């Protein structure tokens, strides 16, 4: 790929969301497709011009200027006049130069926040929120979103169409709500960013265990929230703290052969101490309120792991206490599973197995999600129950799509086989 193509592709990922957001503020939310078309035209022009001319000193500014000029051209055409948001129509008639105000850095950031709240509208389906956020704000193509979420491009296109139809048909406002509405909508925004980060952290792609681009985008958007006075709530800081703690351990989770490295075997010298320090800073900021969110507890759990000098020196008793608290506010099967793992590390493996098997609808979970059978297989392995260990590990191997996870499970199955022969 030629250098200018690489530059344009990288810029599209980092700048297109900003451009779509500010153009949507100009044209009105009902003209979201028009905003996306203008952005596409700006990047196509960059691809053509930069191929023959020297790259501009500031490519991002060049793209913004091109989008601004195109916006002014469209405004001049009277046939579009009736399609602008009513709020801005008067300003456009007074002077075309008013468009410039929306391309200032502060206005661009504000427009992005408005777009985040639009994409995470609580009345939309969760899968539609995620797809629209990745497409509109983060610049992911339909094909990339499909690969990231392990589905087909056709399904993603349906989700995007459904989300845009919902926004148009329900006259969704392009704004940051206030009061109770802000709290409710911010919870939804947090959930969407949390899900995007988790998809990157535990990618379902067969050949890529960690999708760093997804994690980085979730962190960027969450940081944007922390920098806005109305969105910088304690839970926002706690969520960003959680993301930073997890991201700090990226380099130790997968080795040079793209093989999964378990927590107990990770080289802790590879953990990013600067990022851990930043995570602690955000966690401290999250303590300003009286409420304790799910993100506070999950970040505290991640912090406990990052503070332990070694796996053996992890404070499992404190972790169990934290998981007990988390289970009260988030009584989900995965929290119950993780709590059982802590119980096992405290030496009560039989009790851990009993706890997992007591999870509601566990038979369905075991047959549908590899992680439950993988943990059960490992626990039975530690009890030297080779029959049950082999059965659960084989089931986990068949369920996961990750090549790295399959390899790790095969190694455990071989260990069980060797142990049964001795």
PyMOL commands that set and color helices and strands:
alter all, ss='L'
color gray80, all
select helices_A, chain A and resi 3-27+29-52+59-76+78-83+86-94+96-103+105-119+126-137+142-148+153-169+179-201+212-226+234-247+250-253+263-265+268-270+273-288+294-307+316-329+333-345+349-357+362-368+370-382+386-399+403-421
alter helices_A, ss='H'
color red, helices_A
deselect
rebuild
show_as cartoon
